[in-house]
Amino acid sequence: MQKCMYPVGLRPFLELTFAEAVAAGAPRVHVVVGHLQEQIRAYFGDDYAGMELVYAVQRQPLGTGHAVAQLAPLLRGVGPVLVWQADVFVPRELFEQLARHTAPNVLTLVEEEDASPDVLVTADDARVTRAWQGAGPFSDAGIWRLESSLLAELAARATPGGEYRMLPNLQLLLDAGRVEVGFQTISHRLHLGGSHPSPEENVVTVVGRLLQRDRKA
């Protein structure tokens, strides 16, 4: 099963964020698909609750920057876009906060004890100075606001492992003084792909919190 299609109650995980995007007023979402894409297309089709769904195909799993770069031809000239990893839940209020943010590019930051050193971020009072291998204590949460003109450049250079990852390429743009990056902090994130304290326990925690949120709504 495609990870973002794991069931939470009676709905796929990804549908929960789509519902939040609809509530925040999003007219369309561009979905980058690859492995097991037929599951996503068959379930959602081209529309979700009046929100248009447009698909872009990542033919090889070459990293987050490469995935985002597949959207560059579709989003050229549209201004800032909100981007998230499909195994991270995004609530309506965070969509709205990122849309209102005054910085042209924004990282969402969270403090997590199991975060990889690679995704630690260095930030001052208002700006991110290192988006990759920073000093912490905050790390990137996988939810971003990005200028559409940057999307293609986020796959400019591969890491030693051969992946075109977003954060290292964003760091290259920061080092060159070509981008301004702000941040939005969150208290926790619901990340289906998390591994702390174990992948199984993390899934139980995420599903439990989302079901509780659904009941309150």
N, C-alpha and C positions, 0 to 999 in steps of 0.2 A: 504493500500500500504506500502511496505517496505520503510522505510525512505530514504535509499540511492538510491531508484529508483524513487524518486520524479522527474517530468520532468523539465528540464531547457531548454527552447526552444523546440527542437524536440528530446532531448536526456536525458536519466536518469542522475541524479547528479553524480553517481559513474562513469559513462562512461567518464566524463570530466577528472577525475583524471587518469583513465586508459589510456586515450589518452596522458596525460602528461608523464606517466610512459613509454609508447612506445617511445615517443620523446626523453626521457632520456636514452634509450637503454636497458630497463629492459627485460630480456629474459622470465621471468615468474613472475606471482603473485599468491600467496596462499591466498585464500579467505575463511575466517571463516564465515560460514553461520549458521542460526538457524531459527528464526521466519520468516515465509514467504519466505523461501529460494528458493522455486520453482520459484518465480518471477525472481530472479537473475540468476538461472541456465538456465531457459527457454530463457531469453534474450541474455545472453552472451555465453552459452555453454562452451566449453573447450579451446577456443582460442579467442583472441581479437587482430585484426590487426597484426597477427603473434606472439603475446605474449601469451605464454601458461598460462592457468588458472587451478589451482589445488585447489580443495575444501576440507575443513575440517569442520566437523559439531560440533557445540556447542549445545548439546542436551538440556541444561538448561541455562537460562540467568543468569549466576553466576558472571558477572563482567568482566572487561577488562583483568585482569591478567589471569583469567580462559580461556578467549577466546584466548589470545596469547599462553597459555600453550598447546592448542590443536595442535599447529604447531610444538611443540618440536620433536615428532617422525619423522616428514617429513623433518625437517631442521637440524637434528643432524649433526654436523661436517662441516657445510657449511661456517662458519665464520659469520661476521656481516650481519644483515638483516635490511631492512628499513620497518617500521611498521607504519600504520596510522589508525585512526578511520574512518570508511567509511562515516561518515557525515561531514568530514572535507575535503576541497579541497586542493590538494597538487600540486603546479606548478612545471614544469620541473626544473626550476633553484634551487628549494629547494631540490628536489631529488638529483641533482648533488652536491649541497653544502654538504649534509649529507654524500654522498658517498665519498667525498674527505676529510671529517673531520678526524683529527688525533686522536681523542679520541675513545676508543673502544665502548663506549656507549654515546649517545647524546640525550638530550632532546631539543625539539624546544620550545622556550619561546616567549610569547607575553604579552604585557601589556594591560589588559582589565579591565574596571572599575567595571564590574559586576561579576568578577571571584569569585568562591567559595573560602573561606579561606583554604579549604582542598587541593586545587591544587596550592596554592602559592608556589614558589620555592625560595630557598636561594642559591645565586651563588656568587663566588668571581670573580676575573679577568678572570679565565679560566675554573673553575670547579664548578659543582653543589655540594653543601654540604648538602642541604636538598631538596629532591624531593617531599616531602609530608608535608603539613602544615608548609611551610617555611615562611620567612619574607616578600617576595615580593620585589619590585612591580610587578615582572614578574610571570606569571603562566604558567603551562604546556599547550601546544597547541594541544596535542593528536597526534603528529607526532614524531617518535623516530627512532634512530638507536640503535640496540641491538645486543650483542653477542648472537649467537644462543644457546650457552651452558647455558644461563640464562633463556631461555623461560619457562622451566618447573618450575623453582623456583619462577616465578612471580605469581604463584597460591599456594604458600606454606601456607599462613595464611589468614583467612577470617577476614573482618572487623566486628564490632559488628552487623551490619545489615545483615551479612551472605554472602556478596559478596567477591569474591577474586579479589581485585582491583590491578592494576599494580603498581601504584605509592607507596602505603604503603609497598608492598613487595619489591620494589626496594629500599625503604628507609631502610628496614631491612638489605639488603645487603650492603648498604652504612655504616650503623651503625657498621656492623661487619668488615668493612674494606676490603670487598671482591670485590668491583667494583670501577672503575674509571668512572665518568660521566662528560662529557663536555656539552656544550650547543651551540645552534644556535638561534639567535634572529630573529624575523620577525616583521614587522610593524603592521600587522593585520592578522587575519585569517578569512576565509570564512567557517563558521561553521553552517551547516543547522540546527543543534540542539540547537543553541543559543537561549537565552530568553531575550536579551536586545535589544531595550527597551521593546519589547514584542515578543513572538514567531512569531506572524504573521508579524510584522514589520521587524524582522530579516530575515525571509524568503524572503520578498520583496527585501531587501537590497542585500542579497547574490545572488539571481537570477539576479538582475539588474547588479551587478558587473561582474558576470560570462558571461552574454550575451554581455556586453561591451567588455570584454576581448576576446570573440570569434570574435567579429566584427573586432577588431584590428589585430587579428591573420590572 
